[in-house]
Amino acid sequence: MSELNQLRERIEEINIAILDLLSERGEIAKQIGLEKRKAGTMIYDPMREKEMINKLQDLNKGPYDDNVIKQLFKEIFKASTELQKSENEKHLYVSRKLKSDDTIVTTANGGVIGGDEKIFVFGPCSVESYEQVEQVAENLVEKGQKFIRGGAFKPRTSPYDFQGLGVEGLKILKEINKKYDLAVISEVVDPHHFEMADPYIDIYQIGARNMHNFELLKEAGRSNKPVLLKRGLSATIEELIYAAEYIHASGNSNIIICERGIRTYEKATRNTLDISAVPILKQGTHLPVLVDVTHSTGRKDIMLPVAKAALAVGADGVMAEVHPDPSVALSDAGQQMDLNEFDLFYKEIEQARKLYR
């Protein structure tokens, strides 16, 4: 056998050995992916990758230079990351790959979120008084609505802004629930709030500022009531899905996702509505998806076309804020609709709902 053939045979032996090692590495990477999901950590860790590449370059004895070693292993690391992602997607409780049928969330008053019918969730930003909430509730009942939203606990950017009435606000919402049979959606901001708020709330809301509050998400997962999860101010769609997974993995499958806009460099609106997130979430998960047109735009003059767009791309419903007299509102005064504005908005959005059902 010639020297050339012997070298070629040796190369083939090494190729097979490398393939075997890559296969072993891939299986270990999949196991690491599963452990990361259990721990709630992100799949891609750039610092860990950098450390491994630096170590390999330090051990490199040639003949390949360090840049070649770096590029070779970056491709291996990239393939392993994709393997971990696909492996995780197969095991996500919220993934449509695991459950093809849509999740439908129901409340005691017959309210339904998900399925064939589009729904609306309206109400004041903050609970300020019984009279304030009652005026909105009467209007909603006249329109045949099943839900009312209102904040009793209000996480605010400034510590000096109105923080909500707390338990007193929850009691007001419960009185409205009893009198008008409207399912109450209100935010909780502390893991200890669930037990306290349980007698008053029909659907717990996890606000944008708490989307990454993992202890709060776990506690929401241990509750026995539906959870409306809002997308964080700068959260990716993947991070939002994993936040929902925290809730589902802890035992609660009744989850509603809410796209409410994300923070970008754009200043024309309060936030930037990621309308493309709606079909992506609907395709990737089995959870109902709502769009909050108040917080995403912060502008009453464009809420209606944005709401129509949300329904057109497949959202299960629309959220918006309504106040009897926004000029004296204790929070979000400039973006809440008064009752006359709401009547006009509702007439148009109801027509769109019938069109896109």
Contacts in CASP RR format, 6 or more apart in sequence:
PFRMAT RR
TARGET T0000
AUTHOR 0000-0000-0000
METHOD contacts of the structure
MODEL  1
MSELNQLRERIEEINIAILDLLSERGEIAKQIGLEKRKAGTMIYDPMREK
EMINKLQDLNKGPYDDNVIKQLFKEIFKASTELQKSENEKHLYVSRKLKS
DDTIVTTANGGVIGGDEKIFVFGPCSVESYEQVEQVAENLVEKGQKFIRG
GAFKPRTSPYDFQGLGVEGLKILKEINKKYDLAVISEVVDPHHFEMADPY
IDIYQIGARNMHNFELLKEAGRSNKPVLLKRGLSATIEELIYAAEYIHAS
GNSNIIICERGIRTYEKATRNTLDISAVPILKQGTHLPVLVDVTHSTGRK
DIMLPVAKAALAVGADGVMAEVHPDPSVALSDAGQQMDLNEFDLFYKEIE
QARKLYR
22 76 0 8 1.000
25 76 0 8 1.000
25 80 0 8 1.000
26 80 0 8 1.000
26 83 0 8 1.000
29 80 0 8 1.000
29 81 0 8 1.000
29 83 0 8 1.000
29 84 0 8 1.000
30 83 0 8 1.000
30 84 0 8 1.000
30 87 0 8 1.000
32 84 0 8 1.000
33 43 0 8 1.000
33 84 0 8 1.000
33 87 0 8 1.000
33 88 0 8 1.000
34 87 0 8 1.000
34 88 0 8 1.000
34 91 0 8 1.000
36 42 0 8 1.000
36 43 0 8 1.000
36 84 0 8 1.000
36 88 0 8 1.000
37 88 0 8 1.000
37 91 0 8 1.000
37 92 0 8 1.000
37 245 0 8 1.000
40 214 0 8 1.000
40 242 0 8 1.000
40 246 0 8 1.000
43 81 0 8 1.000
43 84 0 8 1.000
43 85 0 8 1.000
43 88 0 8 1.000
44 81 0 8 1.000
49 74 0 8 1.000
49 77 0 8 1.000
52 73 0 8 1.000
52 77 0 8 1.000
53 69 0 8 1.000
53 70 0 8 1.000
53 73 0 8 1.000
53 74 0 8 1.000
56 69 0 8 1.000
56 70 0 8 1.000
56 73 0 8 1.000
57 66 0 8 1.000
57 69 0 8 1.000
57 70 0 8 1.000
60 66 0 8 1.000
60 69 0 8 1.000
64 72 0 8 1.000
89 95 0 8 1.000
89 97 0 8 1.000
90 97 0 8 1.000
90 98 0 8 1.000
91 98 0 8 1.000
92 98 0 8 1.000
92 241 0 8 1.000
92 245 0 8 1.000
93 99 0 8 1.000
93 245 0 8 1.000
93 248 0 8 1.000
93 249 0 8 1.000
93 253 0 8 1.000
94 241 0 8 1.000
94 244 0 8 1.000
94 245 0 8 1.000
94 248 0 8 1.000
94 255 0 8 1.000
94 285 0 8 1.000
94 286 0 8 1.000
94 287 0 8 1.000
95 284 0 8 1.000
95 285 0 8 1.000
95 286 0 8 1.000
96 283 0 8 1.000
96 284 0 8 1.000
96 285 0 8 1.000
96 286 0 8 1.000
97 284 0 8 1.000
99 286 0 8 1.000
100 286 0 8 1.000
101 286 0 8 1.000
102 114 0 8 1.000
102 115 0 8 1.000
102 286 0 8 1.000
102 288 0 8 1.000
103 114 0 8 1.000
103 253 0 8 1.000
103 254 0 8 1.000
103 255 0 8 1.000
103 286 0 8 1.000
103 287 0 8 1.000
103 288 0 8 1.000
104 112 0 8 1.000
104 113 0 8 1.000
104 114 0 8 1.000
104 115 0 8 1.000
104 288 0 8 1.000
105 112 0 8 1.000
105 113 0 8 1.000
105 114 0 8 1.000
105 203 0 8 1.000
105 226 0 8 1.000
105 254 0 8 1.000
105 255 0 8 1.000
105 256 0 8 1.000
105 288 0 8 1.000
106 112 0 8 1.000
106 113 0 8 1.000
107 146 0 8 1.000
107 147 0 8 1.000
107 183 0 8 1.000
107 202 0 8 1.000
107 203 0 8 1.000
107 226 0 8 1.000
108 183 0 8 1.000
108 202 0 8 1.000
109 146 0 8 1.000
109 181 0 8 1.000
109 182 0 8 1.000
109 183 0 8 1.000
109 202 0 8 1.000
110 146 0 8 1.000
110 183 0 8 1.000
111 119 0 8 1.000
111 146 0 8 1.000
111 147 0 8 1.000
111 183 0 8 1.000
112 119 0 8 1.000
112 146 0 8 1.000
113 119 0 8 1.000
113 226 0 8 1.000
113 256 0 8 1.000
113 288 0 8 1.000
113 290 0 8 1.000
113 316 0 8 1.000
113 317 0 8 1.000
114 288 0 8 1.000
114 316 0 8 1.000
115 288 0 8 1.000
115 316 0 8 1.000
116 357 0 8 1.000
117 357 0 8 1.000
118 311 0 8 1.000
118 315 0 8 1.000
118 316 0 8 1.000
118 317 0 8 1.000
118 318 0 8 1.000
118 353 0 8 1.000
118 356 0 8 1.000
118 357 0 8 1.000
119 146 0 8 1.000
119 147 0 8 1.000
119 290 0 8 1.000
119 316 0 8 1.000
119 317 0 8 1.000
120 145 0 8 1.000
120 147 0 8 1.000
120 317 0 8 1.000
120 318 0 8 1.000
120 319 0 8 1.000
120 320 0 8 1.000
120 346 0 8 1.000
120 349 0 8 1.000
120 353 0 8 1.000
121 147 0 8 1.000
121 148 0 8 1.000
121 149 0 8 1.000
121 185 0 8 1.000
121 290 0 8 1.000
121 317 0 8 1.000
121 318 0 8 1.000
121 319 0 8 1.000
121 320 0 8 1.000
122 136 0 8 1.000
122 140 0 8 1.000
122 145 0 8 1.000
122 147 0 8 1.000
122 148 0 8 1.000
122 149 0 8 1.000
122 319 0 8 1.000
122 320 0 8 1.000
122 321 0 8 1.000
122 322 0 8 1.000
122 342 0 8 1.000
123 133 0 8 1.000
123 136 0 8 1.000
123 140 0 8 1.000
123 148 0 8 1.000
123 149 0 8 1.000
123 150 0 8 1.000
123 320 0 8 1.000
123 321 0 8 1.000
123 322 0 8 1.000
123 323 0 8 1.000
124 132 0 8 1.000
124 133 0 8 1.000
124 136 0 8 1.000
124 149 0 8 1.000
124 150 0 8 1.000
124 151 0 8 1.000
124 321 0 8 1.000
124 322 0 8 1.000
124 323 0 8 1.000
124 329 0 8 1.000
124 336 0 8 1.000
125 150 0 8 1.000
125 151 0 8 1.000
125 154 0 8 1.000
125 294 0 8 1.000
125 321 0 8 1.000
125 323 0 8 1.000
125 329 0 8 1.000
125 331 0 8 1.000
125 332 0 8 1.000
125 336 0 8 1.000
126 150 0 8 1.000
126 151 0 8 1.000
126 154 0 8 1.000
126 162 0 8 1.000
126 164 0 8 1.000
126 165 0 8 1.000
126 329 0 8 1.000
126 330 0 8 1.000
126 331 0 8 1.000
126 332 0 8 1.000
127 133 0 8 1.000
127 150 0 8 1.000
127 151 0 8 1.000
127 152 0 8 1.000
127 164 0 8 1.000
127 165 0 8 1.000
127 169 0 8 1.000
127 170 0 8 1.000
127 172 0 8 1.000
127 173 0 8 1.000
127 186 0 8 1.000
128 165 0 8 1.000
128 329 0 8 1.000
128 330 0 8 1.000
129 172 0 8 1.000
130 172 0 8 1.000
130 175 0 8 1.000
130 176 0 8 1.000
132 323 0 8 1.000
132 324 0 8 1.000
133 148 0 8 1.000
133 150 0 8 1.000
133 172 0 8 1.000
133 173 0 8 1.000
133 176 0 8 1.000
134 176 0 8 1.000
134 179 0 8 1.000
135 324 0 8 1.000
135 339 0 8 1.000
136 148 0 8 1.000
136 322 0 8 1.000
136 323 0 8 1.000
136 324 0 8 1.000
136 339 0 8 1.000
137 148 0 8 1.000
137 176 0 8 1.000
137 179 0 8 1.000
137 180 0 8 1.000
137 182 0 8 1.000
138 180 0 8 1.000
139 322 0 8 1.000
139 339 0 8 1.000
139 342 0 8 1.000
139 343 0 8 1.000
140 147 0 8 1.000
140 148 0 8 1.000
140 180 0 8 1.000
140 182 0 8 1.000
141 180 0 8 1.000
141 181 0 8 1.000
141 182 0 8 1.000
143 346 0 8 1.000
143 350 0 8 1.000
145 182 0 8 1.000
146 182 0 8 1.000
146 183 0 8 1.000
147 182 0 8 1.000
147 183 0 8 1.000
147 184 0 8 1.000
147 185 0 8 1.000
147 203 0 8 1.000
148 173 0 8 1.000
148 176 0 8 1.000
148 177 0 8 1.000
148 180 0 8 1.000
148 182 0 8 1.000
148 183 0 8 1.000
148 184 0 8 1.000
148 185 0 8 1.000
149 184 0 8 1.000
149 185 0 8 1.000
149 186 0 8 1.000
149 205 0 8 1.000
149 319 0 8 1.000
149 321 0 8 1.000
150 173 0 8 1.000
150 184 0 8 1.000
150 185 0 8 1.000
150 186 0 8 1.000
150 187 0 8 1.000
151 164 0 8 1.000
151 169 0 8 1.000
151 186 0 8 1.000
151 187 0 8 1.000
152 164 0 8 1.000
152 165 0 8 1.000
152 166 0 8 1.000
152 167 0 8 1.000
152 168 0 8 1.000
152 169 0 8 1.000
152 170 0 8 1.000
152 172 0 8 1.000
152 173 0 8 1.000
152 186 0 8 1.000
152 187 0 8 1.000
152 197 0 8 1.000
152 200 0 8 1.000
153 163 0 8 1.000
153 164 0 8 1.000
153 166 0 8 1.000
153 186 0 8 1.000
153 187 0 8 1.000
153 188 0 8 1.000
153 189 0 8 1.000
153 190 0 8 1.000
153 193 0 8 1.000
154 161 0 8 1.000
154 162 0 8 1.000
154 163 0 8 1.000
154 164 0 8 1.000
154 187 0 8 1.000
154 331 0 8 1.000
155 163 0 8 1.000
155 187 0 8 1.000
155 189 0 8 1.000
155 207 0 8 1.000
155 209 0 8 1.000
155 210 0 8 1.000
156 162 0 8 1.000
156 163 0 8 1.000
156 331 0 8 1.000
161 331 0 8 1.000
162 330 0 8 1.000
162 331 0 8 1.000
164 330 0 8 1.000
164 331 0 8 1.000
165 172 0 8 1.000
167 196 0 8 1.000
170 186 0 8 1.000
170 197 0 8 1.000
170 200 0 8 1.000
170 201 0 8 1.000
171 200 0 8 1.000
173 184 0 8 1.000
173 186 0 8 1.000
173 200 0 8 1.000
173 201 0 8 1.000
174 184 0 8 1.000
174 199 0 8 1.000
174 200 0 8 1.000
176 182 0 8 1.000
176 184 0 8 1.000
177 183 0 8 1.000
177 184 0 8 1.000
177 200 0 8 1.000
177 202 0 8 1.000
183 202 0 8 1.000
183 203 0 8 1.000
184 200 0 8 1.000
184 201 0 8 1.000
184 202 0 8 1.000
184 203 0 8 1.000
185 201 0 8 1.000
185 202 0 8 1.000
185 203 0 8 1.000
185 205 0 8 1.000
185 228 0 8 1.000
186 197 0 8 1.000
186 200 0 8 1.000
186 201 0 8 1.000
186 203 0 8 1.000
186 204 0 8 1.000
186 205 0 8 1.000
187 204 0 8 1.000
187 205 0 8 1.000
187 206 0 8 1.000
187 207 0 8 1.000
188 194 0 8 1.000
188 197 0 8 1.000
188 201 0 8 1.000
188 204 0 8 1.000
188 205 0 8 1.000
188 206 0 8 1.000
188 216 0 8 1.000
188 220 0 8 1.000
189 207 0 8 1.000
189 210 0 8 1.000
189 216 0 8 1.000
190 216 0 8 1.000
191 215 0 8 1.000
191 216 0 8 1.000
191 218 0 8 1.000
191 219 0 8 1.000
194 204 0 8 1.000
194 219 0 8 1.000
194 220 0 8 1.000
194 222 0 8 1.000
194 223 0 8 1.000
197 204 0 8 1.000
198 223 0 8 1.000
198 225 0 8 1.000
201 225 0 8 1.000
202 225 0 8 1.000
202 226 0 8 1.000
203 225 0 8 1.000
203 226 0 8 1.000
203 227 0 8 1.000
203 228 0 8 1.000
203 256 0 8 1.000
204 220 0 8 1.000
204 223 0 8 1.000
204 225 0 8 1.000
204 226 0 8 1.000
204 227 0 8 1.000
204 228 0 8 1.000
205 227 0 8 1.000
205 228 0 8 1.000
205 230 0 8 1.000
206 213 0 8 1.000
206 216 0 8 1.000
206 217 0 8 1.000
206 220 0 8 1.000
206 227 0 8 1.000
206 228 0 8 1.000
206 229 0 8 1.000
206 230 0 8 1.000
206 243 0 8 1.000
207 229 0 8 1.000
207 230 0 8 1.000
207 232 0 8 1.000
208 230 0 8 1.000
208 231 0 8 1.000
208 232 0 8 1.000
208 233 0 8 1.000
208 260 0 8 1.000
208 295 0 8 1.000
209 232 0 8 1.000
209 233 0 8 1.000
210 216 0 8 1.000
211 229 0 8 1.000
211 230 0 8 1.000
211 231 0 8 1.000
211 232 0 8 1.000
211 235 0 8 1.000
211 239 0 8 1.000
211 240 0 8 1.000
211 243 0 8 1.000
212 232 0 8 1.000
212 235 0 8 1.000
212 239 0 8 1.000
212 243 0 8 1.000
214 246 0 8 1.000
217 229 0 8 1.000
217 243 0 8 1.000
217 246 0 8 1.000
217 247 0 8 1.000
217 250 0 8 1.000
218 246 0 8 1.000
218 247 0 8 1.000
218 250 0 8 1.000
219 250 0 8 1.000
220 227 0 8 1.000
220 229 0 8 1.000
220 247 0 8 1.000
220 250 0 8 1.000
220 252 0 8 1.000
221 227 0 8 1.000
221 246 0 8 1.000
221 247 0 8 1.000
221 248 0 8 1.000
221 249 0 8 1.000
221 250 0 8 1.000
221 251 0 8 1.000
221 252 0 8 1.000
222 250 0 8 1.000
222 251 0 8 1.000
222 252 0 8 1.000
223 252 0 8 1.000
224 252 0 8 1.000
225 254 0 8 1.000
226 252 0 8 1.000
226 254 0 8 1.000
226 255 0 8 1.000
226 256 0 8 1.000
227 247 0 8 1.000
227 252 0 8 1.000
227 254 0 8 1.000
227 255 0 8 1.000
227 256 0 8 1.000
228 256 0 8 1.000
228 258 0 8 1.000
228 290 0 8 1.000
229 240 0 8 1.000
229 243 0 8 1.000
229 244 0 8 1.000
229 247 0 8 1.000
229 255 0 8 1.000
229 256 0 8 1.000
229 257 0 8 1.000
229 258 0 8 1.000
230 258 0 8 1.000
230 260 0 8 1.000
230 292 0 8 1.000
231 240 0 8 1.000
231 257 0 8 1.000
231 258 0 8 1.000
231 259 0 8 1.000
231 260 0 8 1.000
231 261 0 8 1.000
231 262 0 8 1.000
231 274 0 8 1.000
231 277 0 8 1.000
232 239 0 8 1.000
232 240 0 8 1.000
232 260 0 8 1.000
232 262 0 8 1.000
233 262 0 8 1.000
233 263 0 8 1.000
233 271 0 8 1.000
234 262 0 8 1.000
234 263 0 8 1.000
235 243 0 8 1.000
235 262 0 8 1.000
237 274 0 8 1.000
237 277 0 8 1.000
237 280 0 8 1.000
237 281 0 8 1.000
240 257 0 8 1.000
240 277 0 8 1.000
240 281 0 8 1.000
241 281 0 8 1.000
241 284 0 8 1.000
241 285 0 8 1.000
244 255 0 8 1.000
244 257 0 8 1.000
244 285 0 8 1.000
244 287 0 8 1.000
247 255 0 8 1.000
248 255 0 8 1.000
255 287 0 8 1.000
256 287 0 8 1.000
256 288 0 8 1.000
256 289 0 8 1.000
256 290 0 8 1.000
256 316 0 8 1.000
257 281 0 8 1.000
257 285 0 8 1.000
257 287 0 8 1.000
257 288 0 8 1.000
257 289 0 8 1.000
257 290 0 8 1.000
258 289 0 8 1.000
258 290 0 8 1.000
258 291 0 8 1.000
258 292 0 8 1.000
258 319 0 8 1.000
259 273 0 8 1.000
259 274 0 8 1.000
259 275 0 8 1.000
259 277 0 8 1.000
259 278 0 8 1.000
259 281 0 8 1.000
259 289 0 8 1.000
259 290 0 8 1.000
259 291 0 8 1.000
259 292 0 8 1.000
259 296 0 8 1.000
259 310 0 8 1.000
259 315 0 8 1.000
260 271 0 8 1.000
260 291 0 8 1.000
260 292 0 8 1.000
260 295 0 8 1.000
260 296 0 8 1.000
260 319 0 8 1.000
261 271 0 8 1.000
261 272 0 8 1.000
261 273 0 8 1.000
261 274 0 8 1.000
261 292 0 8 1.000
261 295 0 8 1.000
261 296 0 8 1.000
262 271 0 8 1.000
262 272 0 8 1.000
262 274 0 8 1.000
263 271 0 8 1.000
263 272 0 8 1.000
264 271 0 8 1.000
264 272 0 8 1.000
266 272 0 8 1.000
269 296 0 8 1.000
269 297 0 8 1.000
269 298 0 8 1.000
269 299 0 8 1.000
269 302 0 8 1.000
270 295 0 8 1.000
270 296 0 8 1.000
270 297 0 8 1.000
270 298 0 8 1.000
270 299 0 8 1.000
270 335 0 8 1.000
271 295 0 8 1.000
271 296 0 8 1.000
271 297 0 8 1.000
271 298 0 8 1.000
272 296 0 8 1.000
273 291 0 8 1.000
273 293 0 8 1.000
273 296 0 8 1.000
273 297 0 8 1.000
273 306 0 8 1.000
275 291 0 8 1.000
275 306 0 8 1.000
275 309 0 8 1.000
275 310 0 8 1.000
275 313 0 8 1.000
276 313 0 8 1.000
278 289 0 8 1.000
278 291 0 8 1.000
278 310 0 8 1.000
278 313 0 8 1.000
278 314 0 8 1.000
278 315 0 8 1.000
279 313 0 8 1.000
279 314 0 8 1.000
281 287 0 8 1.000
281 289 0 8 1.000
282 289 0 8 1.000
282 314 0 8 1.000
288 316 0 8 1.000
288 317 0 8 1.000
289 314 0 8 1.000
289 315 0 8 1.000
289 316 0 8 1.000
289 317 0 8 1.000
290 315 0 8 1.000
290 316 0 8 1.000
290 317 0 8 1.000
290 318 0 8 1.000
290 319 0 8 1.000
291 306 0 8 1.000
291 307 0 8 1.000
291 310 0 8 1.000
291 315 0 8 1.000
291 317 0 8 1.000
291 318 0 8 1.000
291 319 0 8 1.000
292 318 0 8 1.000
292 319 0 8 1.000
292 320 0 8 1.000
293 303 0 8 1.000
293 306 0 8 1.000
293 307 0 8 1.000
293 310 0 8 1.000
293 318 0 8 1.000
293 319 0 8 1.000
293 320 0 8 1.000
294 303 0 8 1.000
294 319 0 8 1.000
294 320 0 8 1.000
294 321 0 8 1.000
294 332 0 8 1.000
294 335 0 8 1.000
294 336 0 8 1.000
295 335 0 8 1.000
296 306 0 8 1.000
297 303 0 8 1.000
297 306 0 8 1.000
297 335 0 8 1.000
298 334 0 8 1.000
298 335 0 8 1.000
299 335 0 8 1.000
300 334 0 8 1.000
300 335 0 8 1.000
300 337 0 8 1.000
300 341 0 8 1.000
303 320 0 8 1.000
303 337 0 8 1.000
303 345 0 8 1.000
304 345 0 8 1.000
304 348 0 8 1.000
304 349 0 8 1.000
307 318 0 8 1.000
307 320 0 8 1.000
307 345 0 8 1.000
307 349 0 8 1.000
307 352 0 8 1.000
308 348 0 8 1.000
308 349 0 8 1.000
308 352 0 8 1.000
310 317 0 8 1.000
310 318 0 8 1.000
311 317 0 8 1.000
311 318 0 8 1.000
311 349 0 8 1.000
311 352 0 8 1.000
311 353 0 8 1.000
311 355 0 8 1.000
311 356 0 8 1.000
312 352 0 8 1.000
312 356 0 8 1.000
314 356 0 8 1.000
318 349 0 8 1.000
320 337 0 8 1.000
320 345 0 8 1.000
321 332 0 8 1.000
321 335 0 8 1.000
321 336 0 8 1.000
321 337 0 8 1.000
322 336 0 8 1.000
322 337 0 8 1.000
322 338 0 8 1.000
322 339 0 8 1.000
322 342 0 8 1.000
323 329 0 8 1.000
323 333 0 8 1.000
323 336 0 8 1.000
323 337 0 8 1.000
323 338 0 8 1.000
324 338 0 8 1.000
324 339 0 8 1.000
325 338 0 8 1.000
326 333 0 8 1.000
326 334 0 8 1.000
326 335 0 8 1.000
326 336 0 8 1.000
326 337 0 8 1.000
326 338 0 8 1.000
327 333 0 8 1.000
329 336 0 8 1.000
337 345 0 8 1.000
END
